[in-house]
Amino acid sequence: MKKLDLITIGRSSVDLYGAQVGGRLEDMSSFNKYIGGSPTNIAAGGARLGLKTAVITRVGDEHMGRFIREQLVREGVDIRGVKTDPERLTALVLLGIRDQSQFPLIFYRENCADMALCEDDIDPAFIADAGCVCATGTHLSNPKTEAAVLKALRLAREGGAKTALDIDYRPNLWGVAGHGDGESRFVESQAVTTKLQSTLHLFDLIVGTEEEFHIAGGSTDTLEALKAVRNVSQATLVCKRGPMGASVFPGDIPASLDDGESGEGFPIEVFNVLGAGDGFMAGLFRGWLCGEDWPTTLKYANACGAFAVSRHGCTPAYPSWEELQYFFRTGIKNKALRKDEALEQVHWATNRKGDWNTMRVFAFDHRMQLEAMADEAGVTHDKIGEFKKLCLKAALQVSGGKAGYGILCDSRLGRDALYEASGTNLWIGRPVEWPGSRPLTLEPELGLDFGGLSEWPANNVVKVLCFYHPDDAQELRKEQEDTVLRLFQAARRNRLELLLEVIPSKVGAVDDTTTARIIDRFYEIGVYPDWWKLEPMKSGAAWKNATDAVQRNDAYVRGIVVLGLDAPQAALEESFRLAAGFDLVKGFAVGRTIFADAGRAWLSGKISDADAIAQMADRYSALCHIWDEARAKKNKGEAA
């Protein structure tokens, strides 16, 4: 049994994708950052579909190279074949969407890292792990990279693996078009045709658009080009035909492209053609490598291509396997797929990155309470920021770099601690509500249009606390609901997860159904939090009602964390035991129980930094132990 289904080899870049649509690249003012390069996109797209994939490439020893590595790991792609080049920079691509057929594009690839790939980068043992090796055309354009590709193909064939070629013709990357012609897909070149034809016999599968087969076959008549390719290769040929889907030719080339094997197509609105071919390849590999027939394989490929042309970006547009199955069940509800809210929710939820099955969160996002402590101690509020850095040190001491730990920290009083937490492996939640507000208002830094979220790092989670009760007056309920809905939409627009915290007990009487009613209502108005933060409930019935409500509305939710409400440790211990009985509750987010005593003493100058850190670390560690023990008892009981 091979350890990997697929290894791709070739280009790896950072795509800087114009956020504005409908204008020239000259007029675009901001850019979204994604991984790019056909082999990299294909590997990530295949991983989303459940394939075990890897990529062989080079990246620079700098921020963009690290971004590619980290993002591939998040996507589930094996990066053993990603080499770090100490001398060259990671390739960049600037690109945008002018309309449904124009996509201005500039490649920044002069002496870039992936074009330094060489034979020494090809590890025979790594190739032996693969069931298939896929090369892309650009890396046949240079003698050094061609040698690396040919070595990988030879080793794959000797080991019994399948081989595939994505022709992926970019004229300017072959030196037959200028820098300003990045979007050009076809320029005739006998030299390119000759070079491609010298390798076509090495492949079991060759995939390309009609224009790409024109360059491979040396003719602008598609059937003649296919016949010319067939003369030098026995590979199965897959010809992509845009809105008409694709045709497969396992043997002789027939008299018409329509006579090839085909699969179900998906007539949708074209928003962005960039990356569609790579999405198509990911779907094709899912079918081909899993032994599906050609109609099924092409159905997968066409659907993945349809997702790509309907969304912004390349890899971010590709579906998960769960999303693909959902799409096949429900069909096209809106030809502009990105505007199908139910489909987009499945896309978002099934492609989130990171495993947070356990959540032990030290919450020191408190502002109003710490300001009161500082006033009581007679010190300025500037001291609060220093104290929050001590809180972070306590969190890092307890977590020890392990997964399953996090913090809640604000940017108004805790900015320095918040910034220092980035890159520490902690889950980071960041509050946006104005402390104690009811009706809910938000921190001024967000702006009236919530545009402040555009400045947030991608790993920060938007946390909002709403003092909400289902029996509130209608006007108050609507005002709070509208604010949460707008915030939810702004978070999604900025690709940020949302944690919604609700505390009904502070504003009204509660029973075993109160929290469940709140949960149902927010889903009803279109708010799908990635996380819920709920107050500790006093009965198993209340917890069951709440967790049932979440699961009934959102099968893909991240989970629930239970808050502390400044409860003594003994009371928290009991509430943890009750909450841990429900799988959807992933852990806790507790603050004052951990930091309150240390905060008062430190702000008053009664204890040192080290003593404050030690005291908070002890209390945080104790709560972590209590939670872990409660969850272990629950799991042990199930196993018994």
Disulfide bonds with the S-S distance in Angstrom:
none
